[in-house]
């Protein structure tokens, strides 16, 4: 792994929180993601199952975890199964984790080989009353894709049809939403790398550059700083491309007089940064660009003040929508009469601000978390209002990552230039 080791105290705490919520006679089972194939004999880069990583810190394929907190034998309450290295693997892929390394990373003392998982389950199943199965229950998931977790759940149910089954996702979702200090440190490291990338982009940007050149600078900066790369496909959207919310083609020229919207973030130790900045390609905002940017900034500050303990996502979206309407009126894009007569189920501001203002952030970019929960300290959210005016070829989105505290919140991106004067000063310094 490229990233520096995370203290295993994190994973010990995480397992303890989950285990306390499992009923008597229960066994929770989780497995790693697969290495997915491409064409011929190729394969994609491995990405660990976020839930398994949250509980073990193991960043390797062919891994299983069993939690049986009420087992009478203490050693059997937590069991980790990892892939055994053989001579073939040593030659072609290198050595996998040893048992001692896995113990050190996870804090789990009983470590077996993955090929022992099925036989162990057969022996232990007679003492189990209920299986807790893991599953991806994110509301934006790809429901057509059958994961290794889905396959494992199906196989176990078919083999042990008389056992009760419960969902692990609601328990994990609740606890993953509240970040531990070690998780906040990983997020901060991801943002440190992201900031370096942004400053490099501001330094390199000039009329005539291609969007993919900026992406290349960003990739290089990330990899040079212990990140394994992008948290998600980066958006380098200049001119009219900024009005396409998920523009990732990054194949056009950055032209004099245009803005470029850059939505990106580094991954570090499986934790993800997610920021958006808009830069004038020539270093100076035009009067209209400045006007729209300031309007988006006003909404950003309004929303950020409301990402605090006690609020909810529903209320945040509702109040932010009203603030956005005010700013769109000031920009001459809407008027009060139109808003008074609009269909409340299809508000007019959605033409210019069609996406959400915030989402959970953590091990997944759109991290899991209770959808209607009251905001609590330890939760991390993005704050990302945007204004997109297709007729003018202007798209502006501003995004920072916000940690909720007992006293209010902490903007984890506060040292990354955002205000108009900061951006223009930065561009002049880099010229």
C-alpha positions in Angstrom: 0.0 0.0 0.0 1.2 3.5 -0.8 -0.5 5.3 2.1 0.9 5.3 5.6 -0.5 2.8 8.0 -3.8 3.6 9.8 -3.7 2.8 13.5 -5.6 -0.5 14.0 -7.4 1.1 16.9 -9.8 2.5 14.3 -10.8 -0.9 13.1 -11.0 -2.3 16.6 -13.4 0.5 17.6 -15.5 0.0 14.4 -15.9 -3.7 14.9 -16.9 -3.1 18.6 -19.7 -0.7 17.5 -21.1 -3.1 15.0 -20.8 -6.2 17.3 -22.7 -4.5 20.1 -25.8 -4.3 17.8 -25.8 -8.0 16.7 -28.4 -10.1 18.5 -27.5 -13.2 20.5 -26.7 -16.2 18.3 -25.8 -14.0 15.3 -23.0 -14.2 12.8 -22.2 -11.3 10.5 -20.3 -12.2 7.3 -18.5 -9.8 4.9 -16.3 -10.3 2.0 -13.9 -8.3 -0.2 -14.7 -7.1 -3.7 -13.4 -9.0 -6.7 -10.7 -8.0 -9.1 -12.9 -7.2 -12.1 -11.8 -8.2 -15.6 -11.6 -6.0 -18.7 -10.9 -7.7 -22.0 -8.6 -10.7 -22.9 -6.6 -11.3 -19.7 -6.7 -7.8 -18.4 -8.2 -6.6 -15.2 -9.2 -3.3 -13.5 -7.4 -1.9 -10.5 -8.7 -3.4 -7.3 -11.0 -1.4 -5.1 -11.8 -2.8 -1.7 -15.4 -3.2 -0.3 -15.8 -0.1 1.8 -17.6 -2.0 4.6 -14.9 -4.6 4.9 -12.2 -2.0 4.9 -14.1 0.0 7.6 -14.0 -3.1 9.8 -10.6 -4.5 9.1 -8.3 -2.1 7.2 -7.4 -5.0 4.9 -6.9 -3.8 1.3 -6.6 -7.1 -0.5 -8.9 -9.3 -2.6 -10.2 -12.8 -1.5 -10.7 -11.6 2.1 -13.6 -12.6 4.5 -14.6 -11.4 7.9 -16.8 -13.3 10.4 -18.1 -11.5 13.5 -19.8 -13.7 16.1 -19.7 -11.5 19.2 -21.6 -13.9 21.5 -19.5 -17.0 20.7 -18.5 -18.7 24.0 -14.9 -19.0 22.8 -13.4 -15.5 22.6 -11.0 -16.3 19.7 -14.0 -17.1 17.5 -15.7 -13.8 18.0 -13.7 -12.2 15.3 -12.1 -14.2 12.5 -10.3 -12.8 9.4 -9.6 -14.9 6.4 -7.0 -13.8 3.9 -5.4 -15.1 0.7 -2.5 -17.5 1.2 0.6 -16.8 -0.8 1.9 -19.6 -3.0 4.9 -20.0 -5.4 2.8 -19.0 -8.4 1.6 -15.8 -6.8 5.1 -14.9 -5.7 6.2 -15.0 -9.3 3.3 -13.3 -10.9 1.9 -10.9 -8.3 4.2 -10.8 -5.4 3.5 -11.9 -1.9 0.2 -11.3 -0.2 -0.2 -10.3 3.5 1.1 -12.7 6.1 -1.0 -13.6 9.0 1.1 -11.5 11.3 0.8 -8.5 9.0 -3.0 -9.0 8.8 -3.2 -9.1 12.6 -1.1 -5.9 12.8 -3.3 -4.0 10.3 -6.7 -5.2 11.6 -6.2 -5.9 15.3 -7.9 -9.3 14.7 -6.0 -12.1 16.4 -7.5 -15.1 14.7 -6.4 -15.1 11.1 -7.0 -18.1 8.8 -6.5 -18.6 5.0 -9.4 -17.8 2.6 -9.6 -21.5 1.5 -10.6 -22.4 5.0 -13.6 -20.0 5.0 -16.2 -22.5 3.7 -15.2 -25.4 5.9 -15.2 -23.1 9.0 -18.7 -21.9 8.1 -19.9 -25.4 7.8 -18.7 -26.3 11.2 -19.9 -23.1 12.9 -23.3 -22.9 11.2 -25.1 -25.2 13.6 -24.4 -22.8 16.5 -25.8 -19.8 14.5 -29.4 -18.6 14.8 -29.2 -15.7 12.4 -26.9 -14.6 9.6 -26.3 -10.8 9.2 -25.6 -10.3 5.5 -23.9 -7.3 4.1 -25.1 -5.6 0.9 -24.8 -2.4 -1.0 -28.0 -0.5 -0.2 -26.9 3.0 -1.3 -29.9 4.6 -3.1 -27.7 5.4 -6.1 -26.2 1.8 -6.5 -26.1 -0.1 -9.8 -28.9 -2.6 -9.1 -28.1 -4.7 -12.2 -24.6 -5.5 -11.1 -24.1 -8.7 -9.1 -21.2 -8.3 -6.7 -19.2 -11.0 -4.9 -21.1 -10.0 -1.8 -24.4 -10.7 -3.6 -23.2 -14.0 -4.8 -21.9 -15.0 -1.3 -25.2 -14.1 0.3 -27.2 -16.2 -2.2 -24.9 -19.2 -1.8 -25.1 -19.1 2.0 -28.9 -18.8 1.9 -29.2 -21.7 -0.4 -26.9 -23.9 1.7 -28.5 -22.9 5.0 -32.2 -22.2 4.2 -33.5 -22.7 7.7 -31.4 -19.9 9.2 -32.8 -16.5 9.7 -31.3 -13.6 7.8 -31.0 -9.9 8.8 -29.5 -6.9 7.1 -26.2 -5.5 8.2 -26.3 -2.4 6.0 -28.6 -0.3 8.4 -26.1 -0.8 11.2 -23.0 -0.1 9.2 -24.7 2.9 7.5 -25.5 4.5 10.9 -22.0 4.1 12.3 -20.1 4.9 9.1 -21.8 8.3 9.0 -20.0 9.3 12.2 -16.3 9.6 11.5 -13.7 8.6 14.1 -10.6 10.9 14.6 -8.4 8.5 12.6 -10.9 8.7 9.7 -10.8 12.5 9.8 -7.0 12.4 9.6 -7.2 10.3 6.4 -9.7 12.7 4.9 -7.4 15.6 5.8 -4.5 13.9 4.1 -6.7 13.3 1.0 -7.4 17.0 1.0 -3.8 18.0 1.5 -3.0 16.1 -1.7 -6.0 17.6 -3.4 -4.9 21.1 -2.5 -1.5 20.5 -4.0 -3.2 19.4 -7.2 -5.4 22.5 -7.3 -2.4 24.8 -6.8 -0.6 23.1 -9.7 -3.7 23.5 -11.9 -3.9 27.2 -11.2 -0.2 27.4 -12.0 -0.4 25.6 -15.3 -3.7 26.9 -16.6 -3.5 29.2 -19.6 -5.5 29.8 -22.9 -4.8 27.1 -25.4 -4.3 24.2 -22.9 -6.3 21.1 -23.4 -8.6 19.9 -20.6 -6.8 16.6 -20.5 -3.5 18.3 -19.9 -4.9 19.6 -16.7 -6.1 16.2 -15.8 -2.6 14.8 -16.4 -1.0 17.4 -14.1 -3.6 16.5 -11.4 -2.9 12.7 -11.8 0.9 13.2 -11.5 0.5 15.4 -8.4 -1.7 12.8 -6.7 0.5 9.9 -7.4 3.6 11.7 -6.2 2.0 12.3 -2.8 1.0 8.7 -1.8 -2.5 8.8 -3.3 -3.5 5.9 -5.5 -5.2 8.4 -7.8 -8.5 10.1 -8.3 -11.4 9.6 -5.9 -13.6 9.7 -9.0 -13.2 10.5 -12.7 -12.1 14.2 -12.6 -14.2 16.9 -14.3 -12.2 19.5 -16.3 -15.0 21.4 -17.9 -14.2 24.6 -19.8 -16.7 27.0 -21.3 -20.1 25.4 -22.2 -18.9 22.0 -20.9 -19.3 23.2 -17.4 -23.1 23.0 -17.9 -22.8 19.2 -18.2 -22.9 18.0 -14.6 -20.8 14.8 -15.1 -18.6 15.9 -18.0 -15.5 13.7 -17.9 -14.4 13.7 -21.6 -11.9 16.4 -20.8 -11.0 16.7 -24.5 -11.5 20.3 -25.5 -9.4 23.4 -25.5 -9.4 26.0 -22.7 -10.1 29.2 -24.5 -9.4 32.9 -23.7 -12.4 34.4 -21.8 -13.8 31.1 -20.7 -14.2 29.7 -17.2 -13.2 26.1 -16.3 -15.1 24.1 -13.7 -12.9 21.5 -12.1 -14.5 18.9 -9.8 -11.9 16.5 -8.4 -10.4 14.9 -5.4 -7.6 12.6 -4.3 -8.1 9.2 -2.7 -5.9 8.5 0.3 -6.1 5.2 2.3 -9.5 4.6 0.7 -10.9 8.0 2.0 -11.9 10.5 -0.6 -11.7 14.3 -1.0 -14.2 16.0 -3.2 -13.9 19.7 -4.1 -14.9 21.9 -7.0 -13.3 25.2 -8.1 -13.9 27.5 -11.1 -11.0 29.4 -12.6 -10.9 32.1 -15.3 -8.7 30.6 -18.1 -7.0 34.0 -18.6 -6.7 34.7 -14.9 -9.4 37.4 -14.6 -13.2 37.0 -14.3 -15.4 39.0 -16.7 -18.0 41.2 -15.0 -20.8 38.7 -15.8 -18.7 35.7 -14.7 -17.9 37.5 -11.4 -21.6 38.3 -10.9 -22.6 34.6 -11.3 -19.6 33.4 -9.3 -20.5 35.7 -6.4 -24.1 34.5 -6.5 -23.0 30.9 -6.3 -20.6 31.9 -3.5 -23.4 33.6 -1.6 -25.4 30.3 -1.7 -22.4 28.3 -0.7 -21.8 30.4 2.5 -25.6 30.3 3.3 -25.7 26.5 3.0 -22.4 26.0 4.8 -23.7 27.8 7.9 -26.6 25.3 8.0 -24.5 22.1 7.9 -24.5 21.9 11.7 -25.7 19.7 14.5 -29.5 19.5 14.7 -30.3 20.3 11.0 -31.4 17.7 8.4 -30.7 17.2 4.8 -34.4 17.9 4.0 -34.3 21.3 5.7 -30.9 22.2 4.3 -32.1 21.6 0.7 -35.4 23.5 1.4 -33.7 26.6 2.8 -30.9 26.5 0.2 -33.5 26.4 -2.6 -35.1 29.6 -1.3 -31.7 31.3 -1.1 -30.9 30.1 -4.7 -34.2 31.7 -5.9 -33.1 35.0 -4.4 -29.8 34.9 -6.2 -31.3 33.9 -9.5 -33.7 36.8 -9.3 -30.7 39.1 -8.7 -29.0 37.7 -11.7 -32.1 38.4 -13.9 -32.7 34.8 -14.6 -36.0 34.6 -12.7 -38.5 37.0 -11.2 -40.8 37.0 -8.2 -44.0 36.7 -10.3 -42.7 33.6 -12.0 -41.8 32.0 -8.7 -45.2 32.9 -7.2 -46.9 31.0 -10.0 -44.5 28.1 -10.3 -45.5 24.4 -9.9 -44.1 23.6 -6.4 -43.3 20.1 -7.7 -41.2 21.5 -10.5 -39.6 24.7 -9.1 -38.0 27.0 -11.7 -34.7 27.3 -9.9 -34.0 23.6 -11.0 -33.3 24.8 -14.5 -30.2 26.5 -13.2 -29.4 24.4 -10.1 -30.5 20.8 -11.0 -28.5 18.8 -8.4 -28.3 18.4 -4.7 -26.4 20.8 -2.4 -24.7 18.2 -0.2 -23.9 14.5 0.3 -22.1 12.4 2.9 -18.3 11.9 2.3 -15.9 9.3 3.5 -14.9 5.8 2.3 -17.2 6.4 -0.7 -17.4 9.7 -2.4 -21.1 9.6 -2.1 -20.8 8.0 1.3 -23.4 6.0 3.1 -25.4 7.6 5.9 -29.0 7.7 7.1 -31.0 9.7 4.6 -33.3 11.5 7.0 -31.1 11.6 10.0 -30.5 14.7 12.1 -27.0 16.0 11.6 -24.5 14.9 14.3 -20.9 15.8 15.2 -18.5 13.6 13.3 -20.5 13.6 10.1 -18.8 14.9 7.0 -20.7 16.5 4.1 -19.9 18.3 0.9 -21.3 21.7 0.4 -21.7 22.3 -3.4 -24.2 24.7 -4.9 -24.0 25.5 -8.5 -25.4 27.9 -11.1 -25.5 26.7 -14.8 -26.6 29.1 -17.5 -26.5 27.2 -20.8 -27.5 30.2 -23.0 -24.4 32.0 -21.7 -22.0 29.1 -21.6 -21.4 29.7 -17.9 -21.3 26.9 -15.3 -20.1 27.5 -11.8 -20.1 25.0 -8.9 -18.2 25.6 -5.6 -17.6 22.7 -3.3 -15.9 22.2 0.0 -15.9 19.3 2.6 -17.5 20.2 5.9 -17.0 18.4 9.3 -19.8 18.9 11.8 -18.7 19.6 15.4 -20.4 20.2 18.7 -19.8 23.9 18.3 -20.7 24.3 14.6 -18.6 23.0 11.8 -15.1 23.0 10.4 -14.4 23.7 6.7 -11.8 21.1 5.9 -11.0 23.0 2.7 -10.7 26.5 4.2 -7.1 26.9 3.1 -7.9 26.2 -0.6 -8.6 29.5 -2.4 -12.3 30.1 -3.1 -13.2 33.8 -2.9 -13.0 35.9 -6.1 -10.1 38.0 -4.9 -8.3 34.9 -3.7 -8.7 33.2 -7.1 -7.6 36.2 -9.1 -4.6 36.9 -6.8 -3.6 33.2 -7.0 -3.8 33.3 -10.8 -1.6 36.5 -10.9 0.9 35.0 -8.6 1.2 31.8 -10.7 1.5 33.8 -14.0 
